[in-house]
Amino acid sequence: MKEMKRHLGFTAIMAAWILAFALVASPVCAEEQKADTTNMEILREKIQADKKLVVAANMDLAEAEAKAFWPIYQEYQAKLTKINERMLKIIMNYAENYKSMTNDIAQKLMKESMAVEKERVALKELYLPKFQKAVSAMKAARYFQIENKIQAAVQYELAGSIPLVQ
């Protein structure tokens, strides 16, 4: 039963993340984008809270572990959010240039995308020892598995919704 609750919570957070990225990735006119900004901020806050609940449900932290883990989690999430925002800007840039894509623009977008992925890996490498100091190596691995699953689901959805370069 506990495993089923974890799975349902995880599924809910995945759906919310996918929805958020899909909404941001879809091209809209300037007026709609302004109106959607407030809604996106509300959705983002809700997703972050839901994500934290899913992490908590799956980490099984003792009280002492939780005291050490959550401040590191908050720092990591703040930095990860900045990285995700950079990737969203790249996706939006792609959407804006999709119909008028050139080799130069495509090359620039690929270079920026790879830089973001390198930054994501560097962040993980920086924070892995911090998480392992706060909790066991197994629990740190579990946390990164949760993060990786969320990212994989979002990337899968984005891959399906972003058209190939023509």
Secondary structure, DSSP 8 states (H G I E B T S, - for coil): -HHHHHHHHHHHHHHHHHHHHHHHHS---HHHHHHHHHHHHHHHHHHHHHHHHHHHHHH---HHHHHHHHHHHHHHHHHHHHHHHHHHHHHHHHHHHGGG--HHHHHHHHHHHHHHHHHHHHHHHHHHHHHHHHS-HHHHHHHHHHHHHHHHHHHHHHHHHS----
